[in-house]
Amino acid sequence: MSATSERYTSVAITLHWLIALAIVGMILGGWYMGDLPDGAPGQYFLYQMHKSIGITILLLTVARIIWRVMNPPPPLPEDMNALEKTGSHLVHLGFYGLMIAMPLTGWLYSSVSVKLDVPTVLYGAISWPDVPFVGGLKTEAASGVVNFIHSKLAWVAIGLLVLHVAGALKHEFSAEDGVLKRMIPGLFGKVDKPQAPGRGALTAFGSSLAILVIVAGASPLLGALSGSGQAVSADAAFEPNWTVDKAASSITFSGIHDGNTFSGTFGNWDAAIQFDPTSPAKAEARVTVATGSAEASQKLYTDSLKSPEWFNTAAFPSASVEILNISETGDGQYLSTARLTLKDATVDTDFPFSLQLEGTTARMTGQAVFQRTPLDLGQASDPSADWVSEDVTVDVVVVAARTD
């Protein structure tokens, strides 16, 4: 038996333990999430973190495989018999396959799930698209099969882990030359440095970074191609007599998600206004909003709003609001009806507003409350409003100059 043996490279050791701890944490976290009732506080955050760590494991595995190819591991101890060496190789191959299969099946399930049809935003900062060309699998049956496979891979991981640890302990505490010191230098005995210095870090980690940039970059690219940034026009059958100051005006929205308040704003909209303070009953206004211009307080919310079950910006790039039935209820106070057309739904709600006039300049502030269900918003993943409040408040501020 040799007195010393060659350890793994520092990069290989770091990747080994990072991925190992992440997989164990993912298995335990997955079981914990599965036992939570729908709508439990923090559950939405846990799902997003689970997906974020899963994609991280996938990217680190790519780096680890490239590093292993460019830096072959030290040979197994000479006193291991042929059967043990074959078993060790098979367990390692199983782990590499698992480190790819588990994140990929999780990504696929997130892409085809009917129950959890929400975007993935890595660590709340990086948009991660769904797996392309899998729309046909977006059914209860297909997503159930994918989820079954993904969840059962956890037991495969546990089985491989038991074999891996048992083999390492057997070699460590038998008469053979131990192997633990190769992956934990200094703790289980003296170990030699790798014979050749590590090489290829730029290739290994650069490849993972390139995958991240290419895949994550698909989301904003698709958003740009959808035309959400193109100017909209509030086409109306009347001649406007006010010009809106967009820089001083705003359309914002707010609600509750997972017990916390969220808010956002529409950055791309246009308004046509025909209003005479002496004859409010004859007034009309029409607003057109680019739905893809919604920016929420968190990136996850912004991405969610663009998805098919919310604004469905790819199929319905704009929404419109008509302000009708305006009546004065007090000094500078008015009540009107806001008729919102979003996707294929049209709903009416009260829209009280106040108006301040200074010469030819006016400042209007108003608020309307819309319900999600009549507008078919979030009805696939949250029909009972467990996650997102049924009521969504829209606040409007318009500063305009009279032109007639």
C-alpha positions in Angstrom: 0.0 0.0 0.0 1.4 3.4 -1.0 2.1 6.0 1.7 0.5 8.8 -0.2 -1.8 9.2 -3.2 -2.6 11.9 -5.6 -5.5 14.2 -4.8 -8.0 15.7 -7.2 -7.5 19.2 -8.5 -8.9 22.1 -6.4 -11.5 22.9 -9.1 -12.7 19.3 -9.2 -12.9 19.2 -5.4 -14.9 22.5 -5.2 -17.3 21.4 -7.9 -17.8 18.0 -6.3 -18.9 19.4 -3.0 -20.9 22.3 -4.4 -22.9 20.0 -6.6 -23.2 17.3 -3.9 -24.5 19.8 -1.3 -26.9 21.3 -3.8 -28.4 18.0 -4.8 -28.9 16.9 -1.2 -30.5 20.3 -0.4 -32.7 20.1 -3.5 -34.0 16.6 -2.5 -34.8 17.7 1.1 -36.3 21.0 -0.2 -38.4 19.2 -2.8 -39.9 16.9 -0.2 -40.6 19.9 2.1 -42.3 21.8 -0.7 -44.4 18.8 -1.7 -45.9 18.6 1.8 -46.9 22.3 2.0 -50.5 23.1 1.3 -51.3 25.3 -1.7 -50.9 28.9 -1.0 -48.7 28.4 2.1 -46.7 31.5 2.9 -43.3 31.6 1.2 -44.2 28.6 -1.0 -43.9 30.6 -4.2 -40.4 31.8 -3.2 -39.4 28.2 -2.5 -40.5 27.0 -5.9 -38.5 29.8 -7.6 -35.4 29.0 -5.5 -35.7 25.3 -6.2 -35.7 26.0 -10.0 -32.8 28.5 -9.6 -30.6 26.0 -7.8 -31.6 23.2 -10.3 -30.4 25.3 -13.3 -27.3 26.2 -11.3 -26.6 22.4 -10.8 -27.0 21.9 -14.6 -24.5 24.7 -15.5 -22.0 23.5 -12.9 -22.3 20.0 -14.2 -21.4 21.2 -17.7 -18.3 22.9 -16.2 -17.4 19.8 -14.2 -17.7 17.4 -17.2 -15.5 19.7 -19.4 -13.0 20.0 -16.5 -12.9 16.2 -16.0 -12.2 15.7 -19.7 -9.4 18.2 -19.7 -8.1 17.1 -16.3 -8.4 13.3 -16.0 -8.9 12.2 -12.3 -6.1 10.4 -10.5 -6.1 6.6 -11.0 -7.9 4.5 -8.5 -5.8 2.8 -5.8 -3.9 -0.2 -7.2 -5.1 -2.5 -4.4 -8.8 -2.2 -5.6 -9.9 -5.3 -7.4 -11.4 -5.1 -10.9 -15.0 -5.5 -9.8 -14.7 -2.6 -7.3 -13.1 -0.4 -10.0 -15.9 -1.2 -12.4 -18.5 -0.5 -9.8 -16.8 2.8 -9.0 -16.9 3.9 -12.6 -20.5 2.9 -13.0 -21.6 4.9 -9.9 -19.7 7.9 -11.2 -21.3 7.6 -14.6 -24.7 7.3 -12.9 -24.0 10.5 -11.0 -23.1 12.4 -14.1 -26.2 11.2 -15.8 -28.3 12.2 -12.8 -26.8 15.6 -12.5 -28.0 16.3 -16.1 -31.3 14.4 -15.9 -32.6 15.9 -12.7 -32.3 19.6 -13.7 -33.5 18.8 -17.3 -36.7 17.0 -16.1 -37.3 19.7 -13.6 -36.9 22.4 -16.3 -39.3 20.4 -18.6 -41.8 20.0 -15.8 -41.7 23.7 -15.1 -42.3 24.3 -18.9 -45.3 22.0 -19.3 -46.9 22.2 -15.8 -50.5 23.2 -15.8 -50.7 23.7 -12.1 -47.5 25.8 -11.8 -47.6 27.7 -15.1 -45.3 30.5 -13.9 -42.1 31.8 -15.4 -38.7 31.0 -14.0 -36.5 33.9 -12.8 -33.2 32.7 -11.5 -32.6 34.1 -8.1 -35.1 36.8 -8.9 -32.7 38.4 -11.4 -32.3 36.4 -14.6 -35.2 35.4 -16.8 -35.0 31.7 -17.8 -37.3 30.6 -20.7 -39.4 27.4 -20.9 -38.0 24.5 -22.9 -38.9 25.3 -26.5 -41.3 23.3 -28.7 -43.0 21.4 -25.8 -46.4 23.1 -25.9 -48.0 19.9 -26.9 -47.1 18.4 -23.5 -48.8 21.1 -21.6 -51.6 18.8 -20.2 -52.4 17.3 -16.8 -51.4 13.8 -18.0 -48.1 14.7 -19.7 -47.0 17.1 -16.9 -47.9 14.4 -14.4 -45.6 11.9 -16.1 -42.7 14.4 -16.2 -43.2 15.3 -12.6 -43.3 11.5 -11.6 -40.0 10.9 -13.4 -38.4 14.0 -11.9 -39.4 13.1 -8.3 -38.3 9.5 -8.6 -34.9 10.5 -9.8 -34.4 11.7 -6.2 -34.5 8.1 -5.0 -32.0 7.2 -7.7 -29.8 9.9 -6.4 -30.1 8.6 -2.8 -29.3 5.0 -4.0 -26.2 6.2 -5.8 -25.2 8.3 -2.8 -25.4 5.3 -0.5 -23.3 3.2 -2.8 -20.8 6.0 -3.2 -20.4 6.7 0.5 -20.3 3.0 1.4 -17.6 2.4 -1.2 -15.5 5.3 0.1 -15.8 4.2 3.7 -15.0 0.6 2.9 -11.7 1.6 1.2 -11.0 4.1 4.0 -11.3 1.7 7.0 -10.1 -1.5 5.4 -6.6 -2.5 4.6 -6.7 -0.7 1.2 -5.3 2.7 0.4 -8.2 5.1 1.3 -9.8 7.4 -1.3 -11.5 10.1 0.9 -8.2 12.0 1.3 -8.2 12.6 -2.4 -11.4 14.6 -2.2 -10.9 16.0 1.4 -7.2 16.7 1.5 -5.6 16.7 5.0 -8.5 15.3 6.9 -7.9 11.6 6.2 -4.1 11.4 5.7 -1.3 12.8 3.7 -1.9 13.3 0.0 0.2 14.4 -3.0 -0.6 17.3 -5.3 -1.9 16.5 -8.8 0.9 15.5 -11.1 -0.1 18.1 -13.7 -1.5 21.6 -12.9 -5.1 22.1 -13.7 -5.9 23.6 -17.1 -9.0 24.6 -19.0 -10.8 26.6 -16.3 -11.7 29.3 -18.9 -13.1 26.7 -21.2 -15.1 24.9 -18.5 -16.6 27.8 -16.8 -16.8 29.9 -20.0 -18.9 27.2 -21.6 -21.4 27.2 -18.7 -21.5 31.0 -18.8 -22.1 30.9 -22.6 -25.0 28.6 -22.1 -26.5 30.9 -19.4 -26.1 33.9 -21.7 -27.6 32.2 -24.8 -30.6 30.6 -23.1 -31.4 33.5 -20.7 -30.9 35.9 -23.6 -33.7 34.3 -25.5 -36.3 35.8 -23.2 -35.6 39.5 -23.8 -35.0 38.8 -27.5 -38.5 37.2 -27.8 -39.9 40.1 -25.9 -38.4 42.6 -28.4 -39.6 40.6 -31.4 -43.2 40.7 -29.9 -43.3 44.4 -30.6 -44.0 45.4 -27.0 -41.7 48.4 -27.4 -43.4 49.8 -30.4 -45.4 53.0 -29.9 -49.1 52.6 -29.5 -51.8 55.0 -30.6 -55.2 55.6 -28.9 -57.4 55.5 -32.1 -60.7 57.2 -31.3 -63.8 58.2 -33.3 -63.7 61.7 -31.9 -61.3 64.7 -32.2 -59.2 65.0 -29.0 -58.9 68.5 -27.5 -56.2 67.7 -24.9 -52.5 66.7 -25.4 -51.2 64.4 -22.7 -47.8 65.1 -21.1 -46.5 61.5 -20.9 -43.5 62.4 -18.7 -45.8 63.8 -16.0 -48.5 61.1 -16.3 -48.6 57.5 -15.2 -50.7 54.3 -15.2 -49.7 52.1 -12.2 -51.2 48.9 -10.7 -50.9 47.1 -7.4 -52.1 44.0 -5.6 -51.1 41.2 -3.2 -49.0 38.2 -4.0 -48.0 35.5 -1.5 -49.0 37.9 1.3 -46.9 40.7 0.0 -47.8 43.9 -1.8 -46.6 44.2 -5.4 -46.8 47.2 -7.8 -45.9 48.1 -11.3 -46.4 50.5 -14.1 -47.1 50.6 -17.8 -44.4 52.4 -19.7 -46.0 52.4 -23.2 -49.5 53.9 -23.6 -51.4 56.6 -25.4 -54.6 58.5 -24.6 -57.1 60.5 -26.7 -59.3 62.9 -24.6 -62.3 65.0 -25.5 -63.4 66.8 -22.4 -65.1 70.1 -21.7 -65.5 70.9 -18.0 -68.8 72.7 -18.7 -70.3 69.6 -20.3 -68.8 66.5 -18.7 -71.6 64.3 -19.8 -70.5 64.7 -23.4 -66.8 63.9 -22.6 -65.0 60.8 -23.9 -61.6 59.3 -23.4 -59.8 56.3 -24.8 -56.5 54.8 -23.6 -54.5 52.1 -25.4 -51.8 50.3 -23.5 -49.0 48.0 -24.7 -49.4 45.1 -22.4 -45.8 44.0 -22.8 -44.6 47.3 -21.4 -45.8 46.3 -17.8 -42.9 46.6 -15.4 -43.6 45.2 -11.9 -41.7 45.6 -8.6 -40.1 42.2 -9.1 -38.8 40.7 -12.3 -40.7 37.5 -11.6 -44.0 39.5 -11.7 -42.9 41.3 -14.9 -42.2 38.0 -16.6 -45.4 36.4 -15.3 -47.6 39.2 -16.7 -46.3 38.5 -20.2 -47.2 34.8 -20.0 -50.3 33.3 -21.8 -52.5 33.0 -18.7 -52.0 36.6 -17.8 -51.7 39.3 -20.4 -50.6 36.9 -23.2 -48.7 39.7 -24.8 -47.7 37.5 -27.9 -51.4 37.1 -28.9 -52.8 40.4 -27.4 -50.1 43.0 -27.5 -52.4 45.8 -26.4 -55.4 46.5 -24.2 -57.8 49.5 -24.4 -59.9 51.5 -21.8 -62.8 53.7 -22.6 -64.0 56.3 -20.1 -67.7 56.7 -20.3 -70.7 58.2 -18.5 -68.8 61.0 -16.8 -70.8 63.0 -14.2 -69.7 65.7 -11.8 -70.2 64.7 -8.1 -68.7 67.7 -6.4 -66.2 70.5 -6.9 -63.6 69.0 -9.2 -64.8 65.5 -8.4 -66.2 63.2 -11.0 -67.6 59.6 -11.4 -67.3 57.7 -14.6 -67.3 54.1 -16.0 -64.0 52.5 -17.1 -64.6 49.9 -19.8 -61.5 47.7 -20.1 -61.0 45.3 -23.0 -58.2 42.9 -22.3 -57.6 39.8 -24.4 -61.1 38.6 -25.3 -62.8 40.0 -22.2 -64.5 43.4 -21.7 -65.6 44.6 -18.2 -66.9 47.8 -16.7 -66.0 49.2 -13.3 -66.4 52.5 -11.5 -63.7 55.1 -12.1 -63.9 58.1 -9.8 -61.4 60.8 -10.4 -60.5 64.4 -9.4 -59.6 67.2 -11.7 -57.5 70.3 -11.1 -57.6 73.0 -13.7 -55.0 75.8 -14.0 -55.6 77.8 -17.2 -55.2 75.4 -20.1 -53.5 72.7 -18.0 -55.3 69.9 -16.2 -54.2 67.3 -13.7 -56.5 64.2 -13.3 -56.0 61.5 -10.7 -58.3 58.5 -10.5 -58.4 54.9 -9.3 -60.2 51.8 -10.6 -60.4 48.3 -9.1 -60.6 45.3 -11.5 -61.1 41.7 -10.7 -59.0 39.0 -12.2 -61.6 36.3 -12.8 -63.8 38.2 -15.4 -60.6 39.2 -17.3 -59.3 35.6 -17.3 -56.1 36.5 -15.6 -54.2 33.8 -13.8 -57.1 31.3 -13.9 -55.0 28.3 -14.8 -52.6 28.4 -11.9 -54.5 30.5 -9.3 -58.2 30.4 -9.9 -59.0 30.6 -6.2 -56.7 33.6 -5.5 -54.5 31.6 -3.2 -51.4 33.4 -4.5 -52.5 36.6 -6.1 -55.4 38.8 -4.8 -58.6 38.8 -6.8 -58.7 42.6 -6.8 -56.1 44.6 -8.7 -56.0 48.4 -8.2 -55.1 50.7 -11.1 -54.1 54.3 -10.4 -54.0 56.9 -13.1 -52.4 60.3 -13.2 -52.8 62.4 -16.4 -51.4 65.8 -16.9 -52.6 67.4 -20.1 -52.8 70.7 -22.0 -56.0 71.9 -23.7 -55.5 72.4 -27.5 -58.8 74.0 -28.6 
